[in-house]
Amino acid sequence: MNQEVYHIPALLPQSLEALAIRPDGIYVDATFGGGGHSRAIMERLSPEGHLYSFDQDSDAVERAFSDPRFTLVYGNFRFMTNFLRYYGVDGVDGILADLGVSSHHFDDASRGFSFRSDAPLDMRMNRKAPTSAATIIAEATEERLADIFYLYGELKQARKIARAIVTARTQAPVDTTGRLLEVVRPFINRRQEKKELAQVFQALRIEVNGEISALEAFLTQAVKALRPGGRLAVITYHSLEDRLVKNFMKSGNLSGELEKDFFGRVNSPFRLLNSKPIVPDEAEIENNPRSRSAKLRVAEKL
């Protein structure tokens, strides 16, 4: 399969510039995916440099390339520092995380990430994980489902959608994407149908994969893993992620609250390298429509 078919990496030149790659440096690509960012980083490394890439999806791992300067870790990036310690790495010069879902996941109907085709309601990045989207739909309380759709999908009709699912599952299992669409469509604004359906699926995907807690763990570990002068570059695709990354880079903590010293100076382990996020230009969006919502934020460890 052609690499570009699997996934076109978003904001590739900007990501490489953000990392300010040293040929002999040690780097982390926290989200290997189709390998586009990793391959581009490798092209800039000398024999003394090394890249550690992470992915929890067996499909991505199977597509990994072989190079003495490259190590692919089959695991979630929430365990980044544990794996780096295992490989004897005490500090890295740059960390990149592209938090987007690979095109492969949307295009492979059997994975259940997309509402464009009828398939089992799965959405697991790690196929060995015990909980699928169908499990959550079948077992979560109405209150929990409402929270998922409101917090992770930012849907105004979250309570009505949750109530409809709980009612529907007593009549027949809601375990396929088609069945879920049938249940939620009456509560979707037809003028924004694609957007709101995407928000429904996004909310379930985030819950299935524990994406917010994984991101929080990753950010906290990134501070420890980076050497002074090391760069952290994160590409987000929705406001929940972006707000978390923005606040963390600004403050150095998950609450986003600025801590100041006696003289009123902000105590943060980072220096922000862009006040506003870097976004794709029109040419990139035309070539890769899925990059439309991508935002890149960059910070340097002090």
Legacy VTK file of the C-alpha trace (Angstrom):
# vtk DataFile Version 3.0
C-alpha trace
ASCII
DATASET POLYDATA
POINTS 302 float
0.000 0.000 0.000
1.257 3.465 -0.877
2.391 5.464 2.157
0.284 8.482 1.199
-2.838 6.333 1.006
-2.403 5.299 4.648
-2.005 8.828 5.986
-0.818 12.230 4.765
0.996 13.938 7.648
-0.350 17.376 8.533
1.869 20.467 8.810
4.966 18.423 7.948
7.449 21.208 7.021
6.242 23.330 9.935
6.656 20.418 12.368
10.218 19.781 11.243
11.070 23.473 11.570
9.482 23.530 15.021
11.704 20.682 16.239
14.910 22.457 15.063
16.411 19.007 14.480
20.066 18.451 15.332
21.565 15.611 13.255
23.028 13.933 16.345
19.984 14.544 18.556
17.521 12.155 20.161
13.868 12.650 19.210
10.435 11.220 19.916
7.522 10.915 17.503
4.775 10.106 19.982
2.263 9.170 17.263
3.873 7.097 14.487
0.652 6.495 12.534
1.529 6.215 8.858
5.144 7.110 9.607
5.213 10.332 7.570
6.590 12.563 10.316
9.003 9.846 11.482
10.464 9.328 8.027
10.999 13.065 7.583
12.750 13.314 10.961
14.974 10.343 10.056
16.112 12.091 6.878
17.631 14.800 9.055
19.471 12.530 11.490
23.129 11.493 11.247
24.342 8.029 12.288
24.697 9.452 15.816
21.055 10.562 16.041
18.090 8.412 17.092
14.317 8.497 16.846
11.897 6.706 19.172
8.368 6.459 17.766
5.282 5.255 19.603
2.043 3.672 18.424
-0.509 1.398 20.068
-2.145 0.304 16.802
-0.905 -2.986 15.359
-1.699 -1.778 11.807
0.781 1.086 12.229
3.406 -1.121 13.857
3.269 -3.539 10.925
4.207 -0.662 8.603
7.319 0.353 10.545
10.621 0.625 8.712
13.989 -0.777 9.778
16.919 1.512 10.548
19.626 1.321 13.243
18.774 4.928 14.184
15.097 4.071 14.715
13.130 2.325 17.468
9.380 1.755 17.243
7.680 1.269 20.591
4.438 -0.722 20.444
2.622 1.137 23.179
0.595 4.189 24.193
2.481 7.465 24.493
1.037 7.855 27.984
3.898 5.520 29.031
6.603 7.491 27.182
9.036 8.025 30.065
8.808 4.387 31.174
9.780 3.188 27.697
12.544 5.782 27.332
13.962 4.658 30.674
13.781 1.048 29.474
15.927 2.006 26.454
18.390 3.890 28.659
17.396 7.352 27.430
17.742 10.045 30.102
16.747 13.022 27.963
15.599 13.939 24.442
16.051 16.982 22.198
12.575 17.134 20.743
9.117 15.566 20.969
6.430 15.657 18.287
2.837 14.504 18.736
0.246 14.594 15.949
-2.994 13.888 17.797
-5.066 13.327 14.672
-6.641 10.026 13.710
-4.880 8.435 10.730
-6.734 8.538 7.426
-6.388 4.758 7.480
-8.655 4.552 10.525
-11.392 6.572 8.865
-11.055 4.763 5.547
-11.019 1.228 6.972
-14.750 0.751 7.561
-14.182 -2.279 9.790
-12.587 -0.071 12.470
-15.860 1.793 13.067
-14.331 5.290 13.260
-16.445 6.807 10.493
-20.169 7.352 9.979
-19.763 7.066 6.202
-20.262 3.292 6.114
-22.072 0.720 8.246
-19.664 -1.291 10.396
-19.243 -2.689 13.917
-19.071 0.143 16.454
-15.459 -0.375 17.507
-13.171 2.732 17.504
-10.331 1.112 19.469
-6.875 2.362 18.513
-5.470 -0.626 20.372
-7.433 -3.640 19.158
-6.428 -5.560 22.288
-8.214 -3.060 24.528
-11.288 -4.567 26.226
-13.709 -1.676 25.714
-15.142 -0.747 22.316
-17.619 1.992 21.447
-20.358 -0.666 21.343
-19.477 -1.664 24.923
-19.837 1.928 26.122
-23.121 2.408 24.262
-24.448 -0.826 25.790
-23.264 -0.364 29.376
-22.858 3.332 30.241
-25.585 5.036 32.245
-27.688 7.747 30.625
-25.898 10.346 32.756
-22.464 9.089 31.709
-23.420 9.041 28.020
-24.712 12.621 28.316
-21.398 13.680 29.880
-19.418 11.969 27.099
-21.359 13.725 24.328
-21.347 17.087 26.103
-17.725 17.133 27.323
-16.006 15.370 24.425
-18.369 16.222 21.568
-19.526 19.634 22.801
-23.042 18.734 21.650
-25.947 20.843 22.893
-28.338 17.905 22.483
-26.145 15.584 24.591
-28.876 14.693 27.108
-31.483 13.967 24.443
-29.006 11.828 22.478
-28.091 9.875 25.622
-31.744 9.299 26.496
-32.507 8.103 22.966
-29.597 5.627 23.056
-30.675 4.194 26.414
-34.227 3.778 25.105
-33.085 2.279 21.788
-30.742 -0.283 23.347
-33.628 -1.857 25.267
-35.262 -2.667 21.931
-32.200 -3.794 19.927
-28.416 -3.558 20.345
-26.808 -0.293 19.223
-23.611 -1.970 18.072
-23.056 -0.740 14.510
-22.359 2.713 13.090
-25.542 2.486 11.029
-27.699 1.685 14.063
-26.141 4.563 16.026
-26.856 6.982 13.184
-30.462 5.802 13.090
-30.813 6.611 16.809
-29.041 9.997 16.922
-30.126 11.559 13.598
-33.412 13.009 14.931
-31.345 15.199 17.289
-28.864 16.403 14.675
-29.210 19.806 12.988
-29.606 18.960 9.290
-27.804 22.133 8.251
-24.761 20.955 10.229
-25.264 17.226 9.846
-21.693 16.223 8.948
-20.193 18.401 11.667
-22.504 17.195 14.432
-22.281 13.526 13.457
-18.495 13.897 13.495
-18.816 15.313 17.025
-20.875 12.293 18.131
-18.218 9.910 16.808
-15.384 12.057 18.169
-16.892 11.943 21.649
-17.146 8.143 21.636
-13.637 7.757 20.202
-12.138 9.970 22.910
-13.895 7.951 25.619
-12.994 4.557 24.124
-9.300 5.412 23.891
-8.975 7.536 27.029
-7.507 10.249 24.824
-7.703 13.167 27.251
-6.103 11.323 30.171
-3.425 9.945 27.809
-2.669 13.470 26.567
-2.432 14.783 30.129
-0.001 11.995 31.070
2.032 12.618 27.914
2.346 16.377 28.482
3.418 15.910 32.092
6.075 13.404 31.020
7.275 15.582 28.136
8.521 18.189 30.611
10.637 15.551 32.348
11.889 13.917 29.153
13.043 17.079 27.358
16.536 18.417 27.843
16.978 22.188 28.345
16.544 23.765 24.915
14.501 20.770 23.702
11.344 21.422 21.713
7.794 20.160 22.243
5.579 20.337 19.140
1.941 19.195 19.333
-0.652 19.128 16.538
-4.264 19.170 17.766
-7.554 18.828 15.868
-10.291 19.926 18.249
-10.765 22.581 20.919
-10.509 20.216 23.915
-7.009 19.097 22.951
-5.904 22.524 21.802
-7.022 24.233 25.022
-5.199 21.638 27.116
-1.971 21.922 25.105
-2.125 25.733 25.002
-2.618 26.053 28.757
0.030 23.454 29.553
2.666 25.097 27.377
1.863 28.469 28.913
1.911 27.340 32.548
3.723 24.011 32.709
0.803 22.388 34.544
-2.500 20.730 33.634
-4.676 23.277 35.436
-3.291 26.053 33.239
-2.916 28.331 36.255
0.116 30.604 36.067
2.426 30.302 39.058
4.511 33.392 39.830
7.560 34.008 41.999
8.009 36.759 44.588
8.796 39.270 41.826
5.727 38.379 39.757
7.645 36.423 37.138
5.840 33.409 35.697
7.297 30.069 36.760
6.976 27.867 33.688
9.351 25.237 32.320
8.588 26.429 28.767
9.155 29.360 26.475
6.371 29.664 23.906
7.673 29.845 20.328
4.368 30.902 18.768
1.707 33.049 20.413
-0.873 31.823 17.916
-1.112 28.247 16.595
0.393 27.407 13.208
-2.321 26.271 10.787
-2.300 24.779 7.255
-2.360 27.093 4.261
-4.959 26.812 1.495
-2.695 24.630 -0.655
-2.260 22.033 2.088
-5.990 21.986 2.879
-6.752 21.437 -0.799
-4.244 18.577 -0.978
-5.244 17.106 2.386
-8.749 18.230 3.493
-8.382 16.376 6.794
-5.673 18.855 7.822
-8.243 21.678 7.867
-8.630 21.741 11.651
-4.957 21.071 12.497
-3.214 23.469 14.894
0.475 23.256 15.759
1.781 24.696 19.034
5.475 24.769 19.905
7.373 25.380 23.144
11.011 25.179 24.195
12.144 23.706 27.518
13.989 26.271 29.619
LINES 1 303
302 0 1 2 3 4 5 6 7 8 9 10 11 12 13 14 15 16 17 18 19 20 21 22 23 24 25 26 27 28 29 30 31 32 33 34 35 36 37 38 39 40 41 42 43 44 45 46 47 48 49 50 51 52 53 54 55 56 57 58 59 60 61 62 63 64 65 66 67 68 69 70 71 72 73 74 75 76 77 78 79 80 81 82 83 84 85 86 87 88 89 90 91 92 93 94 95 96 97 98 99 100 101 102 103 104 105 106 107 108 109 110 111 112 113 114 115 116 117 118 119 120 121 122 123 124 125 126 127 128 129 130 131 132 133 134 135 136 137 138 139 140 141 142 143 144 145 146 147 148 149 150 151 152 153 154 155 156 157 158 159 160 161 162 163 164 165 166 167 168 169 170 171 172 173 174 175 176 177 178 179 180 181 182 183 184 185 186 187 188 189 190 191 192 193 194 195 196 197 198 199 200 201 202 203 204 205 206 207 208 209 210 211 212 213 214 215 216 217 218 219 220 221 222 223 224 225 226 227 228 229 230 231 232 233 234 235 236 237 238 239 240 241 242 243 244 245 246 247 248 249 250 251 252 253 254 255 256 257 258 259 260 261 262 263 264 265 266 267 268 269 270 271 272 273 274 275 276 277 278 279 280 281 282 283 284 285 286 287 288 289 290 291 292 293 294 295 296 297 298 299 300 301
